[in-house]
């Protein structure tokens, strides 16, 4: 029994010696396998970094969009108004000026007014003949009638401008409401102010024409009163043809 046990131990020892290099060689030639290790903290840090990068890119895109919109708005603000009413307003003013320049007998000129008033509306000359007095009175009457006619012509011209002004005002208000930028809105506002100035000019012309007609009427009345006093004085001069006497009435 002892010899058999010894023999078995010897066989096992030999097998172990023979198997050890083979096992070592086999372990050396076997491919190594990597083990994946998940790190939660590192993963969250990477996700946070990617989110920040994405946010920066989004901010840059938004900034570029804002800059592009700003450039577009600047372009709109610098765009000129395509509508202009200056020519029509100038024509209206020219028509009113033409009516004023056609004033009969006495124009709207300071020197001419002074000259004619000195000649026709000053004191009646004591040496003027009766025929000259009548001629002067008729000339003053013509000035008064002409002044009234001029006032009515100016009034008619201004009324004629109302329709043109209405059309221009409607167009300018529409252009102002649809203005694409600040410059267009400002230009539309300026043209509306120009329209208002033209209307004020028409109003001034009407007031001037009416005042001229009234002044001529009052001047004629004053000159007629002065001439009447002179004619009465001449009529009452002894030997001028007037003889005082008793008046008979009802066949007495």
Beta strands, then each sheet from edge to edge (+ up, - down):
end
